[in-house]
Amino acid sequence: MTHVEFPGLGLAFDVNPVAFTIGSFEFRWYGILIALGFILAFLYALKICKRYQVNQDHLIDCIIAGLILGIIGARLYYVIFAFDEFKGDPLKIFRIGRIP
């Protein structure tokens, strides 16, 4: 359990970081919230495309490219700053998640 506290509001909670599991795959709250934020931002951007005279197809292409490059960049950042973890097994760089 993770303790979450909002001192200014006088609220405190104990939250399980795992929202739910399917088989052996865990869905964690931070991943759900990041995905929800991304989806809401994407839908909002699609909604206001016409106001700023942006082609929706070009926007979708940019978002897909940005998502892919963002994931690759985040992994590279992690590998660079935690390189000791990958020295002995360089193929571990490509293993994402908790695969035994």
C-alpha positions, 0 to 999 in steps of 0.5 A: 500500500502507498500512503497518499496525503493532502495536508492542506485538505486534511485528507489521507489515503492508503492506495494499492498501486495495482488497480487490477490484474489480468492473468499475471499482467498488472495494471497500475494506477499511474499507467491508467492515469497517464493513458487517460490524460493522453486520450483526453488531450488527444480528443481535445486537440482533435476538437479544436483543430478547425479553430486553428486550421490544422488538418486532423490527419496531419495532427494524428500523424504527428501524435502517433510519431510523437508517441512512438518517439516519446516511448523510445526516448524515455527508454533511452533515457532510462538505459543511459542513467541506469546503464549498470543494470544493462552492462551484463545483458545488453539485450535486456534493453529491449525487454520492457515490463516485468517479463521473467 
